[in-house]
Amino acid sequence: MGTSQRLAEHYDLRAEEKQLERYAKTAGPLQSLSERELALDKQPVTTYPQPRRVKAWVRFGPQPARVNALLLRSTDTAVGIEFTIAEKTYRCWVWGNAVELAG
């Protein structure tokens, strides 16, 4: 008897959600790029009226995690994102190459 691929995907997603919740609670604060790294006084910021769905690498303390997020704003080198874990909304800046458009 086979297993349901859809059911397996559901359990995989749920396990990922639980792991993200654990990181958010125990690994340390969400890391964001510093003002010096962003250099907002030297480069323009683009704000998107309709945020796009992306997958992004973030860090809670030293722990890397990949999250589903919304791209809110960007510079030539960095991206401002927003994502939710366990009903809590997080915002941070990450390097542009840490983000890819969600398919």
TITORTOR-886567 format. One record per atom (N, C-alpha, C): x, y, z; atom name; residue in three letters; residue number from 1. Coordinates in steps of 0.2 Angstrom, whole numbers, always signed. Last residue first. Layout:
REM TITORTOR-886567
X  Y  Z  CA  ALA  NUM
...
END
This chain:
REM TITORTOR-886567
+42  +152  -31  N  GLY  103
+39  +149  -38  CA  GLY  103
+32  +147  -37  C  GLY  103
+48  +167  -25  N  ALA  102
+45  +160  -24  CA  ALA  102
+41  +158  -30  C  ALA  102
+64  +173  -28  N  LEU  101
+57  +174  -29  CA  LEU  101
+54  +167  -28  C  LEU  101
+76  +173  -15  N  GLU  100
+74  +171  -22  CA  GLU  100
+67  +172  -22  C  GLU  100
+90  +179  -5  N  VAL  99
+83  +179  -7  CA  VAL  99
+82  +177  -14  C  VAL  99
+103  +182  -3  N  ALA  98
+100  +177  +2  CA  ALA  98
+92  +176  +0  C  ALA  98
+107  +192  -11  N  ASN  97
+108  +186  -14  CA  ASN  97
+106  +180  -9  C  ASN  97
+104  +204  -3  N  GLY  96
+100  +202  -9  CA  GLY  96
+101  +195  -12  C  GLY  96
+105  +202  +14  N  TRP  95
+108  +203  +8  CA  TRP  95
+104  +200  +2  C  TRP  95
+91  +208  +24  N  VAL  94
+96  +203  +22  CA  VAL  94
+99  +205  +16  C  VAL  94
+82  +216  +37  N  TRP  93
+86  +217  +31  CA  TRP  93
+91  +211  +30  C  TRP  93
+66  +211  +44  N  CYS  92
+73  +212  +44  CA  CYS  92
+76  +214  +37  C  CYS  92
+52  +207  +54  N  ARG  91
+55  +211  +49  CA  ARG  91
+62  +212  +49  C  ARG  91
+39  +196  +59  N  TYR  90
+46  +198  +60  CA  TYR  90
+48  +202  +53  C  TYR  90
+25  +192  +68  N  THR  89
+28  +195  +62  CA  THR  89
+35  +198  +64  C  THR  89
+18  +178  +75  N  LYS  88
+22  +183  +76  CA  LYS  88
+25  +186  +70  C  LYS  88
+12  +166  +72  N  GLU  87
+8  +172  +73  CA  GLU  87
+11  +178  +75  C  GLU  87
+23  +157  +70  N  ALA  86
+18  +156  +75  CA  ALA  86
+15  +163  +77  C  ALA  86
+30  +169  +60  N  ILE  85
+31  +162  +63  CA  ILE  85
+27  +162  +69  C  ILE  85
+31  +178  +45  N  THR  84
+27  +177  +51  CA  THR  84
+29  +169  +53  C  THR  84
+41  +192  +38  N  PHE  83
+38  +185  +38  CA  PHE  83
+35  +183  +45  C  PHE  83
+48  +203  +26  N  GLU  82
+43  +202  +32  CA  GLU  82
+41  +195  +32  C  GLU  82
+63  +212  +21  N  ILE  81
+58  +207  +21  CA  ILE  81
+53  +206  +27  C  ILE  81
+73  +221  +11  N  GLY  80
+69  +221  +17  CA  GLY  80
+63  +216  +16  C  GLY  80
+89  +218  +4  N  VAL  79
+82  +217  +3  CA  VAL  79
+78  +217  +10  C  VAL  79
+103  +225  -4  N  ALA  78
+100  +222  +1  CA  ALA  78
+92  +222  +0  C  ALA  78
+109  +231  -15  N  THR  77
+113  +226  -12  CA  THR  77
+109  +222  -7  C  THR  77
+101  +242  -20  N  ASP  76
+105  +238  -25  CA  ASP  76
+108  +232  -22  C  ASP  76
+87  +239  -9  N  THR  75
+92  +243  -12  CA  THR  75
+96  +239  -17  C  THR  75
+69  +237  -6  N  SER  74
+76  +234  -8  CA  SER  74
+81  +240  -9  C  SER  74
+55  +230  +2  N  ARG  73
+59  +235  +0  CA  ARG  73
+66  +233  -2  C  ARG  73
+47  +218  +4  N  LEU  72
+44  +225  +5  CA  LEU  72
+48  +230  +2  C  LEU  72
+44  +202  +1  N  LEU  71
+49  +207  -1  CA  LEU  71
+45  +214  -1  C  LEU  71
+39  +190  +13  N  LEU  70
+36  +195  +8  CA  LEU  70
+42  +200  +7  C  LEU  70
+43  +173  +14  N  ALA  69
+43  +180  +16  CA  ALA  69
+40  +184  +11  C  ALA  69
+48  +158  +21  N  ASN  68
+43  +161  +16  CA  ASN  68
+42  +168  +18  C  ASN  68
+65  +155  +26  N  VAL  67
+58  +156  +27  CA  VAL  67
+54  +159  +21  C  VAL  67
+78  +145  +33  N  ARG  66
+75  +148  +26  CA  ARG  66
+67  +149  +28  C  ARG  66
+90  +150  +44  N  ALA  65
+84  +147  +43  CA  ALA  65
+81  +150  +36  C  ALA  65
+105  +148  +55  N  PRO  64
+102  +150  +49  CA  PRO  64
+95  +146  +48  C  PRO  64
+109  +154  +71  N  GLN  63
+106  +148  +67  CA  GLN  63
+103  +151  +61  C  GLN  63
+114  +163  +79  N  PRO  62
+119  +160  +74  CA  PRO  62
+116  +155  +70  C  PRO  62
+100  +172  +80  N  GLY  61
+106  +171  +83  CA  GLY  61
+111  +168  +78  C  GLY  61
+92  +167  +66  N  PHE  60
+90  +169  +73  CA  PHE  60
+96  +167  +77  C  PHE  60
+94  +173  +50  N  ARG  59
+97  +170  +56  CA  ARG  59
+94  +172  +62  C  ARG  59
+87  +169  +33  N  VAL  58
+88  +173  +39  CA  VAL  58
+92  +170  +45  C  VAL  58
+84  +167  +16  N  TRP  57
+88  +165  +22  CA  TRP  57
+89  +170  +27  C  TRP  57
+68  +167  +9  N  ALA  56
+74  +170  +11  CA  ALA  56
+78  +167  +16  C  ALA  56
+57  +167  -5  N  LYS  55
+61  +163  +0  CA  LYS  55
+67  +166  +2  C  LYS  55
+43  +178  -8  N  VAL  54
+50  +176  -9  CA  VAL  54
+52  +171  -4  C  VAL  54
+31  +188  -15  N  ARG  53
+32  +182  -11  CA  ARG  53
+40  +179  -13  C  ARG  53
+31  +205  -15  N  ARG  52
+31  +199  -19  CA  ARG  52
+33  +194  -14  C  ARG  52
+19  +219  -12  N  PRO  51
+25  +215  -10  CA  PRO  51
+25  +208  -14  C  PRO  51
+15  +232  -19  N  GLN  50
+12  +226  -19  CA  GLN  50
+18  +221  -18  C  GLN  50
+24  +243  -18  N  PRO  49
+17  +244  -16  CA  PRO  49
+13  +237  -15  C  PRO  49
+40  +243  -12  N  TYR  48
+35  +239  -17  CA  TYR  48
+28  +240  -14  C  TYR  48
+53  +255  -12  N  THR  47
+47  +252  -8  CA  THR  47
+42  +249  -13  C  THR  47
+70  +256  -14  N  THR  46
+64  +255  -18  CA  THR  46
+59  +252  -13  C  THR  46
+82  +268  -9  N  VAL  45
+78  +262  -7  CA  VAL  45
+71  +262  -11  C  VAL  45
+98  +273  -15  N  PRO  44
+91  +274  -14  CA  PRO  44
+87  +267  -12  C  PRO  44
+113  +276  -5  N  GLN  43
+109  +272  -10  CA  GLN  43
+102  +273  -9  C  GLN  43
+118  +282  +6  N  LYS  42
+121  +283  +0  CA  LYS  42
+118  +279  -6  C  LYS  42
+110  +280  +17  N  ASP  41
+112  +287  +16  CA  ASP  41
+115  +288  +9  C  ASP  41
+110  +267  +19  N  LEU  40
+104  +270  +16  CA  LEU  40
+105  +277  +14  C  LEU  40
+120  +256  +22  N  ALA  39
+122  +263  +19  CA  ALA  39
+116  +266  +15  C  ALA  39
+119  +243  +27  N  LEU  38
+114  +245  +22  CA  LEU  38
+116  +252  +18  C  LEU  38
+130  +242  +35  N  GLU  37
+130  +238  +29  CA  GLU  37
+125  +240  +24  C  GLU  37
+127  +253  +44  N  ARG  36
+133  +253  +40  CA  ARG  36
+133  +249  +34  C  ARG  36
+116  +247  +50  N  GLU  35
+115  +253  +46  CA  GLU  35
+121  +254  +42  C  GLU  35
+116  +229  +48  N  SER  34
+117  +235  +51  CA  SER  34
+116  +241  +47  C  SER  34
+104  +217  +44  N  LEU  33
+110  +220  +42  CA  LEU  33
+110  +227  +46  C  LEU  33
+98  +206  +58  N  SER  32
+97  +211  +52  CA  SER  32
+103  +214  +50  C  SER  32
+93  +192  +67  N  GLN  31
+98  +196  +64  CA  GLN  31
+96  +200  +58  C  GLN  31
+82  +188  +80  N  LEU  30
+83  +189  +73  CA  LEU  30
+88  +194  +71  C  LEU  30
+90  +182  +95  N  PRO  29
+86  +187  +91  CA  PRO  29
+87  +186  +84  C  PRO  29
+91  +164  +98  N  GLY  28
+93  +170  +99  CA  GLY  28
+89  +175  +94  C  GLY  28
+85  +151  +98  N  ALA  27
+92  +152  +95  CA  ALA  27
+95  +159  +96  C  ALA  27
+72  +150  +104  N  THR  26
+78  +148  +108  CA  THR  26
+85  +150  +105  C  THR  26
+61  +154  +96  N  LYS  25
+61  +155  +103  CA  LYS  25
+68  +154  +107  C  LYS  25
+65  +152  +83  N  ALA  24
+63  +159  +85  CA  ALA  24
+63  +160  +92  C  ALA  24
+68  +139  +83  N  TYR  23
+73  +143  +82  CA  TYR  23
+71  +150  +84  C  TYR  23
+55  +134  +85  N  ARG  22
+60  +132  +90  CA  ARG  22
+66  +137  +89  C  ARG  22
+49  +138  +73  N  GLU  21
+46  +141  +79  CA  GLU  21
+51  +140  +85  C  GLU  21
+56  +131  +64  N  LEU  20
+56  +138  +64  CA  LEU  20
+54  +141  +70  C  LEU  20
+51  +118  +67  N  GLN  19
+58  +120  +68  CA  GLN  19
+59  +127  +68  C  GLN  19
+38  +119  +64  N  LYS  18
+40  +118  +71  CA  LYS  18
+47  +120  +72  C  LYS  18
+39  +121  +50  N  GLU  17
+36  +126  +54  CA  GLU  17
+38  +125  +61  C  GLU  17
+44  +108  +46  N  GLU  16
+48  +114  +45  CA  GLU  16
+46  +120  +49  C  GLU  16
+34  +100  +50  N  ALA  15
+40  +99  +53  CA  ALA  15
+44  +105  +52  C  ALA  15
+24  +104  +40  N  ARG  14
+23  +105  +48  CA  ARG  14
+29  +105  +52  C  ARG  14
+30  +100  +29  N  LEU  13
+29  +107  +30  CA  LEU  13
+28  +109  +37  C  LEU  13
+30  +86  +31  N  ASP  12
+36  +90  +30  CA  ASP  12
+36  +97  +31  C  ASP  12
+16  +84  +31  N  TYR  11
+20  +83  +37  CA  TYR  11
+27  +86  +37  C  TYR  11
+13  +88  +18  N  HIS  10
+10  +91  +23  CA  HIS  10
+14  +90  +30  C  HIS  10
+20  +78  +11  N  GLU  9
+22  +85  +10  CA  GLU  9
+19  +89  +16  C  GLU  9
+12  +67  +14  N  ALA  8
+19  +67  +16  CA  ALA  8
+22  +75  +16  C  ALA  8
+0  +70  +8  N  LEU  7
+0  +70  +16  CA  LEU  7
+8  +70  +18  C  LEU  7
+4  +70  -5  N  ARG  6
+1  +76  -2  CA  ARG  6
+1  +76  +5  C  ARG  6
+7  +56  -6  N  GLN  5
+12  +61  -7  CA  GLN  5
+10  +68  -4  C  GLN  5
+2  +43  +3  N  SER  4
+0  +49  +0  CA  SER  4
+5  +54  +0  C  SER  4
+9  +27  +0  N  THR  3
+8  +33  +5  CA  THR  3
+6  +39  +0  C  THR  3
+3  +11  -4  N  GLY  2
+7  +17  -5  CA  GLY  2
+5  +22  +0  C  GLY  2
+4  -6  +0  N  MET  1
+0  +0  +0  CA  MET  1
+4  +6  +0  C  MET  1
END
